[in-house]
Amino acid sequence: NPKYVIILSGDHVYKMDYNLMLKFHKQKNSEITIATIQVPPEETSRFGILTVDEDARVTDFTEKPLQSESNLASMGVYIFNWATLKQALIEDDEDFHSENDFGKNIIPQQLNDGTKIHAYNFQGYWRDVGTIESYYHANMESLREGHFLNVFDPKFRIYSNEDILPPHFMGTTAEIENSLVCNGCIVHGKVSNSILAPGVYIGKGVYIKDSILLPYVKVYEGSIINKTIVGEHAEILGQCIIGAEGKIAPDQEGITVIEDYHIISEGSIIEAGENV
């Protein structure tokens, strides 16, 4: 029987001290507090957009509007008074027309009911990674020198459920430039401005550039991978070109995606922006 409940979305990358948001929630004597951040006007259609008064109280909330005068976006981080949340969930469950979604149903209904909802203005790095483009850019940003999301910060450690693996191994032919290489990786080729998740294998003569290779990917001799997200346990056989420049403008900003467990046949050429 808690007094407060914090609800978090799982497709965002950020660092936040939730104690500061809870302090704000208490100071405002709010029933619901929504963490917010300003986004570029052209991106408002991707988020729940709020309008607030001079006391940061929410006066309007629209989920993914086609047009909006406000650019104050919900981060998908909420603090509820438990009594308010419990009643809201019961009422939403009884509404057969509801999609049972916080942004589409529960928050707008609570606003209509006159519930005290405030917006907590978050100052800091935050990225939504719910699209291929945003996921790719958030990862690439982590390679920039001086990037806010410092994964090496001993004062704000980031924990994960990573497998226990031996240290990564760099062969005599390996070249690594501005990249993150996790435990269990074996590298014999060239890796530039890329991220290798745990257990990745890079063969001789391979060139990986501006790419994200997820756990246990294998790339065999002579293949080239450019601006590509490669899914877990996928295998790229020898002499392939992934993310090749095509004759027409590519989709999704030219980011190529290889699905989990997919095997790319030897000598294959996959153009930029394709999903395989």
Backbone bond lengths (Angstrom), bond angles and torsions (degrees), N, CA, C in turn:
res aa  C-N    CA-C-N  psi(-1)  N-CA   C-N-CA  omega(-1)  CA-C   N-CA-C  phi
1 N - - - 1.462 - - 1.534 109.72 -
2 P 1.337 117.90 69.20 1.467 120.77 -176.61 1.527 111.29 -72.76
3 K 1.306 115.67 162.39 1.462 119.43 174.82 1.521 111.03 -85.82
4 Y 1.347 115.88 -35.30 1.456 120.82 -179.12 1.524 109.70 -130.27
5 V 1.344 115.59 151.35 1.462 121.71 176.58 1.528 108.23 -131.06
6 I 1.320 116.92 129.28 1.470 121.99 175.39 1.524 108.20 -101.74
7 I 1.321 115.92 129.67 1.467 121.98 179.54 1.525 108.11 -116.25
8 L 1.333 115.76 128.56 1.462 121.88 -174.92 1.522 110.82 -121.64
9 S 1.324 115.81 140.65 1.460 120.63 170.97 1.523 109.30 -86.55
10 G 1.329 115.90 151.45 1.459 119.95 -173.40 1.511 115.62 -101.07
11 D 1.346 118.57 1.27 1.472 119.20 -176.06 1.529 111.16 -113.11
12 H 1.330 115.54 39.67 1.459 121.14 178.55 1.525 109.71 -129.95
13 V 1.322 115.00 155.22 1.470 121.14 176.54 1.528 107.20 -122.85
14 Y 1.339 116.90 120.42 1.458 121.40 -178.65 1.526 109.05 -170.21
15 K 1.326 115.55 169.44 1.460 122.19 170.91 1.523 107.41 -122.72
16 M 1.318 116.68 126.56 1.460 120.16 179.60 1.521 110.38 -144.48
17 D 1.337 115.39 137.84 1.458 121.21 170.34 1.526 106.62 -90.78
18 Y 1.325 116.46 103.83 1.466 120.56 -175.86 1.529 111.93 -65.96
19 N 1.329 118.22 -18.72 1.463 120.56 177.01 1.524 111.25 -62.01
20 L 1.335 117.36 -36.02 1.461 120.43 179.53 1.522 111.02 -67.90
21 M 1.317 116.57 -39.41 1.460 120.13 177.41 1.529 111.29 -67.25
22 L 1.324 116.58 -38.91 1.459 120.41 178.45 1.539 110.85 -65.90
23 K 1.327 116.04 -38.02 1.460 120.13 176.67 1.528 110.41 -61.07
24 F 1.330 116.40 -43.16 1.472 121.44 177.05 1.524 110.27 -61.28
25 H 1.327 116.94 -44.31 1.467 122.68 179.80 1.529 110.82 -57.51
26 K 1.303 116.44 -43.21 1.469 120.86 179.97 1.524 111.31 -69.98
27 Q 1.334 116.83 -42.02 1.463 120.59 -179.24 1.523 111.80 -61.33
28 K 1.325 116.56 -37.08 1.461 121.46 -179.53 1.524 112.38 -82.80
29 N 1.336 116.62 -4.93 1.458 120.53 -175.04 1.520 110.60 51.46
30 S 1.338 114.19 42.16 1.456 121.50 -175.22 1.518 111.14 -84.44
31 E 1.334 114.60 156.10 1.468 120.05 173.99 1.533 110.96 -95.58
32 I 1.325 115.07 -31.88 1.465 121.69 175.14 1.527 107.74 -138.25
33 T 1.325 116.68 134.46 1.462 121.43 173.23 1.519 108.75 -123.13
34 I 1.328 115.67 133.56 1.463 122.18 -179.44 1.521 108.60 -114.86
35 A 1.322 117.40 124.42 1.461 120.56 174.36 1.521 109.16 -71.20
36 T 1.331 116.47 134.12 1.458 120.44 -175.88 1.525 110.59 -131.85
37 I 1.325 114.11 159.86 1.460 120.91 176.30 1.521 107.33 -151.25
38 Q 1.314 116.87 147.72 1.458 119.92 179.28 1.528 109.62 -80.73
39 V 1.329 115.09 135.77 1.465 121.43 -179.91 1.524 108.66 -121.35
40 P 1.330 117.97 159.12 1.465 119.96 176.14 1.531 110.96 -58.59
41 P 1.336 118.74 141.98 1.467 121.65 -177.44 1.523 114.08 -52.94
42 E 1.327 116.55 -33.25 1.472 119.44 -178.00 1.524 112.48 -73.21
43 E 1.325 117.99 -9.32 1.463 120.77 -179.05 1.530 113.38 -105.61
44 T 1.328 118.05 3.00 1.465 120.00 -175.24 1.526 112.80 -63.35
45 S 1.328 117.86 -25.75 1.465 120.34 -178.97 1.521 112.98 -70.29
46 R 1.336 117.14 -6.44 1.470 121.07 179.62 1.519 112.87 -94.27
47 F 1.353 117.41 -7.52 1.458 120.19 -169.92 1.524 111.87 -132.83
48 G 1.338 114.43 165.52 1.445 120.25 165.49 1.521 108.24 -75.37
49 I 1.337 117.96 126.83 1.462 122.28 -173.33 1.529 109.86 -112.27
50 L 1.339 115.11 132.65 1.456 121.38 -176.68 1.520 111.38 -112.58
51 T 1.344 114.61 150.06 1.456 122.52 167.36 1.521 106.76 -118.10
52 V 1.331 117.31 135.55 1.462 120.91 -175.89 1.524 109.68 -128.45
53 D 1.365 115.51 160.51 1.460 120.31 175.27 1.534 109.35 -94.16
54 E 1.345 116.32 -170.24 1.460 120.22 -174.86 1.531 112.98 -68.65
55 D 1.342 116.96 -14.76 1.464 120.85 178.46 1.529 111.53 -100.39
56 A 1.330 116.69 13.00 1.473 123.33 -179.68 1.528 112.66 69.12
57 R 1.341 116.86 14.52 1.462 119.36 176.28 1.529 109.09 -80.22
58 V 1.309 116.57 135.60 1.456 121.48 -176.74 1.521 109.62 -74.55
59 T 1.337 115.17 127.63 1.464 120.93 178.32 1.520 112.41 -108.83
60 D 1.328 116.01 -17.64 1.469 119.14 178.58 1.523 108.91 -155.09
61 F 1.321 115.87 144.94 1.471 121.49 178.00 1.523 108.02 -142.94
62 T 1.338 115.80 124.04 1.464 121.25 179.13 1.516 108.85 -129.44
63 E 1.313 116.45 126.64 1.455 120.72 -179.38 1.524 110.62 -83.04
64 K 1.328 115.75 116.15 1.466 124.12 175.44 1.530 112.71 50.44
65 P 1.336 117.29 62.15 1.469 120.52 -179.33 1.530 111.79 -72.04
66 L 1.320 116.20 148.78 1.457 120.37 175.97 1.526 110.69 -69.21
67 Q 1.350 116.43 -35.09 1.454 122.14 175.92 1.522 108.36 -139.66
68 S 1.314 116.32 146.69 1.461 119.58 -179.27 1.520 110.07 -154.88
69 E 1.351 116.52 139.61 1.458 120.74 174.25 1.520 111.44 -79.00
70 S 1.346 116.16 -24.25 1.463 120.90 178.51 1.525 110.22 -94.73
71 N 1.322 116.06 150.55 1.466 120.38 174.09 1.522 110.84 -122.99
72 L 1.341 116.26 23.92 1.460 121.94 179.06 1.529 108.64 -88.39
73 A 1.321 115.94 108.65 1.463 121.18 -170.62 1.519 111.79 -102.56
74 S 1.322 115.16 142.34 1.465 120.69 172.50 1.515 109.78 -71.08
75 M 1.322 116.55 135.17 1.460 122.01 177.38 1.526 112.27 -87.60
76 G 1.327 117.58 -0.50 1.461 119.73 -176.82 1.516 112.47 72.93
77 V 1.344 116.30 23.85 1.467 122.70 176.61 1.520 107.26 -119.56
78 Y 1.337 116.50 119.55 1.458 120.94 -174.33 1.533 110.70 -126.40
79 I 1.337 115.44 145.91 1.460 121.24 165.28 1.527 107.76 -118.21
80 F 1.322 115.69 124.58 1.461 122.46 178.13 1.523 109.47 -114.40
81 N 1.322 116.45 142.77 1.451 118.36 157.85 1.518 107.05 -65.30
82 W 1.325 117.38 134.61 1.461 120.45 -174.60 1.526 112.07 -56.94
83 A 1.312 117.67 -41.93 1.469 120.05 -179.29 1.523 110.85 -61.63
84 T 1.338 116.65 -39.17 1.470 120.83 178.86 1.518 110.95 -67.06
85 L 1.328 116.63 -45.16 1.469 120.44 -179.44 1.525 111.31 -63.64
86 K 1.312 116.52 -45.14 1.467 120.39 -177.90 1.521 111.05 -59.28
87 Q 1.332 116.75 -46.92 1.460 120.17 -179.57 1.527 111.04 -66.18
88 A 1.345 116.38 -39.02 1.470 120.32 179.76 1.521 111.37 -63.48
89 L 1.324 117.09 -40.63 1.467 120.77 179.92 1.521 111.43 -68.56
90 I 1.312 117.07 -38.92 1.471 120.54 178.18 1.527 110.07 -63.16
91 E 1.335 116.58 -46.74 1.459 120.24 -179.65 1.525 111.69 -65.24
92 D 1.320 116.74 -39.48 1.463 119.81 179.76 1.526 111.63 -67.16
93 D 1.325 116.74 -36.95 1.462 121.00 178.91 1.527 111.19 -65.43
94 E 1.319 116.54 -30.27 1.459 120.90 -179.36 1.531 112.41 -82.24
95 D 1.324 116.80 -10.48 1.462 121.34 179.53 1.528 108.98 -91.40
96 F 1.325 116.52 105.64 1.474 120.72 -175.45 1.525 112.38 -70.51
97 H 1.331 117.60 -14.02 1.462 120.60 179.01 1.531 112.02 -90.31
98 S 1.332 116.85 -8.08 1.456 120.48 -177.44 1.521 111.61 -75.52
99 E 1.334 115.08 146.69 1.462 120.98 173.78 1.529 111.06 -91.12
100 N 1.350 115.64 5.27 1.472 121.92 178.65 1.523 111.96 55.82
101 D 1.325 114.67 47.02 1.464 121.67 -177.20 1.534 109.03 -122.16
102 F 1.337 116.42 135.88 1.463 119.32 -178.91 1.528 111.27 -61.96
103 G 1.337 116.79 -49.35 1.454 119.66 -176.30 1.510 113.86 -70.91
104 K 1.321 117.71 -38.09 1.456 121.67 -175.98 1.523 113.19 -83.30
105 N 1.330 116.95 -31.54 1.461 119.80 -170.33 1.521 114.73 -122.51
106 I 1.322 116.60 -58.58 1.468 119.71 -169.52 1.530 111.83 -67.48
107 I 1.325 118.66 -50.21 1.466 120.15 -178.11 1.532 111.22 -63.49
108 P 1.358 119.83 -49.02 1.471 118.24 177.99 1.526 113.40 -59.10
109 Q 1.330 117.50 -38.99 1.461 119.97 179.56 1.516 111.68 -65.49
110 Q 1.342 116.48 -41.65 1.453 119.98 178.31 1.528 111.52 -64.52
111 L 1.312 115.94 -36.24 1.466 120.01 177.29 1.525 110.27 -65.24
112 N 1.328 116.62 -42.37 1.469 120.86 177.62 1.530 111.66 -64.13
113 D 1.331 116.13 -31.34 1.466 120.45 -179.30 1.530 112.92 -79.90
114 G 1.329 116.85 -3.11 1.455 119.86 178.98 1.520 115.31 85.23
115 T 1.329 117.41 13.89 1.460 121.71 177.99 1.534 109.98 -63.01
116 K 1.315 117.02 140.49 1.464 120.91 179.22 1.535 109.36 -74.55
117 I 1.312 115.17 109.48 1.466 121.67 -178.61 1.524 107.75 -121.27
118 H 1.316 116.23 129.14 1.459 121.33 179.01 1.528 110.58 -121.16
119 A 1.326 115.15 156.09 1.460 122.30 178.67 1.524 109.17 -106.83
120 Y 1.332 115.56 122.97 1.459 121.94 176.55 1.524 108.03 -94.52
121 N 1.320 116.54 115.40 1.459 121.79 -175.34 1.527 110.30 -81.57
122 F 1.316 116.51 104.04 1.466 121.89 -178.18 1.519 110.14 -81.33
123 Q 1.326 116.20 132.13 1.460 122.36 176.59 1.519 108.60 -111.20
124 G 1.290 117.61 110.32 1.461 120.09 179.96 1.512 111.47 157.48
125 Y 1.319 114.61 -177.13 1.465 120.73 -179.01 1.526 110.50 -74.98
126 W 1.321 116.50 132.20 1.466 122.10 175.93 1.520 108.43 -153.01
127 R 1.315 115.54 132.59 1.458 120.18 176.84 1.520 109.72 -135.08
128 D 1.316 115.13 131.28 1.457 120.80 169.22 1.529 107.21 -80.91
129 V 1.327 116.79 131.86 1.467 119.80 -178.14 1.526 110.39 -119.18
130 G 1.330 115.29 36.66 1.463 120.58 -177.30 1.516 114.53 -85.86
131 T 1.323 118.23 -1.89 1.464 121.61 175.49 1.524 108.98 -124.70
132 I 1.320 116.07 162.54 1.458 120.17 178.82 1.524 110.66 -59.05
133 E 1.332 116.05 -44.36 1.457 119.86 -177.36 1.526 111.47 -64.11
134 S 1.345 117.04 -47.18 1.464 119.33 -177.40 1.524 111.31 -68.53
135 Y 1.339 117.15 -36.10 1.466 120.39 176.78 1.536 110.55 -62.72
136 Y 1.319 115.46 -44.36 1.465 119.81 -179.44 1.531 111.13 -63.45
137 H 1.331 116.81 -48.05 1.459 120.07 -176.12 1.529 111.87 -66.51
138 A 1.332 117.37 -36.76 1.470 120.05 178.43 1.521 110.53 -61.89
139 N 1.330 116.75 -39.86 1.459 120.45 177.57 1.522 111.61 -68.11
140 M 1.325 117.14 -44.06 1.460 119.82 -179.67 1.532 111.62 -65.11
141 E 1.331 116.52 -35.28 1.464 119.79 178.16 1.525 111.90 -62.22
142 S 1.326 116.42 -30.58 1.468 119.72 -178.55 1.531 112.25 -67.22
143 L 1.325 117.46 -13.23 1.463 121.54 179.32 1.530 112.63 -89.94
144 R 1.330 116.52 -7.34 1.455 119.29 -178.65 1.529 110.96 -76.01
145 E 1.310 116.00 140.33 1.465 120.87 178.18 1.524 109.61 -66.24
146 G 1.327 116.19 133.51 1.449 120.69 179.96 1.508 114.20 76.95
147 H 1.332 117.91 14.79 1.459 121.31 -179.19 1.526 110.36 -63.46
148 F 1.348 116.25 142.15 1.470 120.61 -174.66 1.527 111.77 -60.36
149 L 1.319 117.36 -40.03 1.464 119.72 -177.01 1.525 108.31 -81.27
150 N 1.317 116.03 78.08 1.460 122.33 -175.91 1.531 109.79 -81.73
151 V 1.323 117.17 103.76 1.461 120.40 -178.04 1.521 112.17 -72.04
152 F 1.334 117.01 -8.68 1.461 121.10 -179.83 1.530 112.40 -99.97
153 D 1.324 117.61 5.30 1.461 121.97 -177.44 1.531 110.15 -69.71
154 P 1.335 119.08 112.52 1.476 120.62 -177.88 1.525 112.60 -69.80
155 K 1.341 117.29 -17.62 1.462 120.65 -179.27 1.526 112.69 -85.80
156 F 1.334 116.67 -11.99 1.471 120.13 -179.15 1.525 107.30 -143.41
157 R 1.320 115.07 72.88 1.463 120.48 -173.87 1.525 110.88 -71.71
158 I 1.322 115.03 147.74 1.459 121.72 178.33 1.525 107.82 -111.15
159 Y 1.299 116.01 120.40 1.467 121.48 -177.57 1.528 110.21 -100.14
160 S 1.333 115.80 149.98 1.458 120.20 177.78 1.526 108.95 -147.84
161 N 1.317 115.37 176.75 1.468 120.87 179.51 1.530 110.91 -103.00
162 E 1.319 115.73 37.37 1.466 121.63 -177.20 1.529 111.46 -61.05
163 D 1.338 115.11 141.93 1.459 120.45 177.12 1.530 110.61 -63.44
164 I 1.324 115.47 150.24 1.470 120.07 175.80 1.526 107.84 -83.52
165 L 1.329 116.17 113.31 1.462 122.04 -175.13 1.525 109.53 -132.09
166 P 1.345 117.15 161.80 1.476 119.57 176.30 1.526 110.52 -68.58
167 P 1.325 117.85 167.68 1.473 120.40 177.65 1.523 110.96 -60.18
168 H 1.337 116.06 157.66 1.459 118.72 176.74 1.533 109.59 -69.48
169 F 1.334 115.86 156.06 1.463 121.72 -177.85 1.519 109.04 -123.45
170 M 1.357 116.28 128.88 1.453 122.57 176.33 1.523 108.91 -107.96
171 G 1.334 117.50 116.99 1.450 121.32 179.05 1.524 112.03 -74.03
172 T 1.315 116.26 175.41 1.472 120.94 -177.23 1.524 112.15 -67.82
173 T 1.314 118.15 -20.68 1.468 121.33 179.82 1.529 111.94 -99.05
174 A 1.317 117.92 4.37 1.468 121.47 -176.32 1.530 111.21 -77.26
175 E 1.333 115.54 142.80 1.466 123.13 172.28 1.527 107.11 -133.80
176 I 1.334 116.45 124.53 1.459 121.42 -178.54 1.525 108.76 -122.65
177 E 1.339 116.49 128.85 1.460 121.04 -179.46 1.530 109.51 -135.58
178 N 1.330 116.95 121.33 1.462 123.22 174.19 1.533 112.22 45.91
179 S 1.304 116.77 58.32 1.454 121.49 -175.25 1.525 110.71 -140.18
180 L 1.326 115.35 156.78 1.457 122.17 171.94 1.514 108.47 -102.49
181 V 1.327 117.15 123.83 1.457 122.69 -178.55 1.528 107.84 -123.21
182 C 1.322 116.48 117.01 1.466 120.82 -174.11 1.532 111.87 -87.85
183 N 1.322 115.19 172.16 1.458 121.06 179.04 1.525 111.60 -58.97
184 G 1.316 114.88 149.74 1.453 121.22 175.78 1.513 114.64 83.77
185 C 1.341 117.84 -3.56 1.467 120.86 179.73 1.532 110.64 -78.45
186 I 1.330 114.79 146.11 1.463 122.02 173.50 1.519 106.54 -123.98
187 V 1.332 116.56 119.60 1.461 120.39 -173.62 1.523 109.74 -123.95
188 H 1.345 115.50 121.99 1.468 122.12 173.99 1.524 111.69 -116.16
189 G 1.341 117.49 -9.54 1.462 121.19 -176.65 1.518 111.68 -109.59
190 K 1.335 115.86 -157.79 1.458 122.48 -177.39 1.527 109.91 -104.67
191 V 1.319 116.44 133.48 1.465 122.35 179.52 1.529 107.58 -129.27
192 S 1.332 116.31 122.54 1.454 120.99 -177.39 1.525 110.41 -129.63
193 N 1.328 115.80 128.50 1.465 122.34 174.86 1.537 111.38 48.10
194 S 1.315 116.41 51.74 1.460 121.28 -174.37 1.525 110.72 -140.00
195 I 1.318 114.95 169.66 1.461 121.99 178.75 1.519 108.69 -123.12
196 L 1.323 116.01 123.76 1.462 121.58 176.35 1.523 107.55 -110.48
197 A 1.316 116.63 114.10 1.461 122.39 178.60 1.530 109.32 -73.31
198 P 1.326 118.09 173.14 1.468 120.36 -176.30 1.534 113.48 -56.68
199 G 1.326 114.64 140.20 1.461 120.85 171.14 1.514 116.33 78.96
200 V 1.323 118.16 14.83 1.466 121.11 -178.49 1.534 110.05 -79.46
201 Y 1.328 115.86 142.12 1.473 122.20 176.71 1.524 109.28 -114.51
202 I 1.330 117.16 128.12 1.456 123.62 177.40 1.522 108.19 -121.43
203 G 1.319 117.20 115.79 1.452 121.84 -176.82 1.528 113.77 -79.51
204 K 1.333 115.99 176.05 1.460 121.31 -179.85 1.529 110.45 -67.29
205 G 1.324 115.48 143.23 1.458 120.83 177.99 1.513 114.37 75.97
206 V 1.305 117.28 3.81 1.461 121.39 179.00 1.531 108.99 -82.48
207 Y 1.343 115.99 144.28 1.461 120.98 175.58 1.524 108.36 -127.50
208 I 1.333 116.72 115.88 1.455 123.10 178.45 1.526 107.69 -109.60
209 K 1.338 117.59 123.32 1.460 121.02 -177.90 1.530 110.45 -134.89
210 D 1.332 116.55 132.90 1.469 123.00 173.86 1.530 111.67 50.91
211 S 1.324 116.92 44.32 1.456 120.72 -172.85 1.522 112.10 -131.92
212 I 1.329 114.58 163.90 1.463 122.79 177.91 1.521 107.58 -123.91
213 L 1.325 116.53 116.05 1.467 121.45 178.46 1.525 108.04 -109.35
214 L 1.318 115.93 116.93 1.450 121.80 -176.10 1.536 110.46 -80.96
215 P 1.338 118.11 174.37 1.471 120.12 -168.89 1.529 115.15 -53.10
216 Y 1.337 113.62 136.81 1.464 124.73 169.96 1.533 113.61 66.32
217 V 1.317 116.66 24.60 1.463 120.70 171.23 1.522 108.93 -70.81
218 K 1.329 116.31 144.83 1.462 121.61 175.62 1.526 108.74 -124.24
219 V 1.332 115.72 127.98 1.461 121.77 177.92 1.522 107.44 -122.84
220 Y 1.320 116.35 119.54 1.457 120.64 -171.95 1.531 112.16 -96.73
221 E 1.323 114.63 172.21 1.456 125.39 -165.34 1.535 113.76 -46.28
222 G 1.345 114.44 130.93 1.452 121.62 169.73 1.516 116.13 82.22
223 S 1.309 119.52 1.39 1.466 120.38 -178.27 1.521 111.19 -83.72
224 I 1.342 114.87 153.17 1.463 122.73 179.37 1.524 108.08 -122.84
225 I 1.332 115.66 129.50 1.458 120.90 179.08 1.515 108.44 -126.88
226 N 1.337 116.64 124.95 1.452 121.53 -176.53 1.531 110.55 -131.23
227 K 1.318 116.69 128.34 1.475 123.35 174.84 1.526 110.83 48.28
228 T 1.339 114.36 58.04 1.463 120.92 -173.64 1.526 110.60 -134.75
229 I 1.327 115.53 143.96 1.465 122.32 169.68 1.526 106.79 -104.50
230 V 1.315 116.57 117.28 1.465 121.24 -177.77 1.526 108.33 -107.09
231 G 1.336 116.56 122.95 1.457 121.90 -175.24 1.521 113.67 -72.09
232 E 1.312 115.90 165.86 1.460 122.97 -176.43 1.534 112.18 -56.36
233 H 1.325 115.45 138.39 1.468 124.18 174.28 1.529 113.40 62.83
234 A 1.333 117.71 11.69 1.463 119.26 175.43 1.525 109.70 -71.59
235 E 1.331 116.42 154.55 1.465 121.82 178.69 1.516 109.57 -127.83
236 I 1.315 116.17 128.61 1.460 123.05 175.63 1.522 106.59 -108.52
237 L 1.307 117.17 107.70 1.467 120.02 -178.06 1.527 110.63 -72.77
238 G 1.313 117.15 177.35 1.455 122.69 -169.38 1.514 115.25 -63.70
239 Q 1.344 115.66 150.04 1.463 125.06 171.33 1.532 113.78 61.93
240 C 1.328 117.04 30.43 1.468 121.34 176.43 1.530 110.13 -91.45
241 I 1.332 115.57 155.64 1.462 121.92 171.39 1.526 106.91 -123.91
242 I 1.313 116.66 114.22 1.455 122.35 -178.30 1.521 108.68 -112.40
243 G 1.342 116.35 126.92 1.460 120.57 -175.63 1.507 112.49 86.23
244 A 1.341 115.70 31.50 1.464 120.52 -178.80 1.524 110.47 -71.41
245 E 1.319 115.87 148.18 1.462 120.76 178.37 1.528 109.42 -70.69
246 G 1.340 116.28 126.82 1.463 121.21 -178.32 1.515 112.83 -100.51
247 K 1.338 115.33 -175.37 1.466 120.86 -177.79 1.526 112.22 -84.86
248 I 1.342 117.08 -20.87 1.464 120.72 -179.92 1.533 109.33 -117.33
249 A 1.337 115.35 161.65 1.469 119.56 -179.67 1.525 109.88 -62.76
250 P 1.325 118.41 130.48 1.469 120.88 -175.31 1.523 112.48 -76.36
251 D 1.346 115.22 157.11 1.455 121.35 173.80 1.525 110.08 -79.55
252 Q 1.347 116.00 170.59 1.474 125.66 174.97 1.523 112.74 40.60
253 E 1.363 114.40 47.95 1.468 122.67 176.33 1.528 112.35 59.30
254 G 1.312 117.14 25.19 1.459 120.34 177.97 1.511 114.58 76.73
255 I 1.341 117.40 13.81 1.463 121.20 179.19 1.524 108.76 -85.11
256 T 1.310 116.51 120.55 1.462 122.03 179.44 1.524 109.12 -90.82
257 V 1.333 116.62 144.54 1.457 120.87 -179.25 1.528 110.13 -129.29
258 I 1.321 115.81 126.23 1.464 122.42 174.64 1.525 107.56 -108.11
259 E 1.313 118.14 124.49 1.460 121.25 -175.29 1.532 112.47 -71.40
260 D 1.324 115.46 161.32 1.462 121.92 176.87 1.522 111.02 -54.09
261 Y 1.331 116.07 140.75 1.464 124.96 172.95 1.537 113.59 65.59
262 H 1.309 117.57 6.28 1.464 119.56 -179.43 1.530 109.86 -76.30
263 I 1.316 117.04 143.68 1.468 122.62 177.50 1.526 108.25 -114.13
264 I 1.331 116.44 120.73 1.459 122.18 178.62 1.523 108.51 -93.91
265 S 1.318 116.46 121.95 1.470 121.97 -174.81 1.528 111.39 -64.31
266 E 1.310 115.19 153.29 1.455 122.11 -179.39 1.522 111.03 -56.84
267 G 1.340 115.18 134.25 1.456 121.23 176.80 1.526 115.08 79.00
268 S 1.322 118.05 7.40 1.467 120.61 -178.36 1.531 111.34 -70.66
269 I 1.338 115.01 149.69 1.460 121.73 174.43 1.525 107.45 -123.73
270 I 1.321 115.88 120.54 1.465 121.52 -179.52 1.519 108.15 -119.06
271 E 1.316 115.85 123.16 1.456 120.18 -174.94 1.520 112.10 -74.84
272 A 1.319 114.50 157.07 1.465 121.54 -179.71 1.520 110.59 -59.44
273 G 1.344 115.84 138.96 1.448 121.18 176.87 1.510 115.26 88.61
274 E 1.334 117.88 -2.05 1.465 120.35 179.65 1.525 110.70 -83.24
275 N 1.342 115.29 151.25 1.461 122.50 172.38 1.525 107.76 -111.23
276 V 1.325 116.82 121.65 1.463 120.60 -174.29 1.522 109.42 -119.75
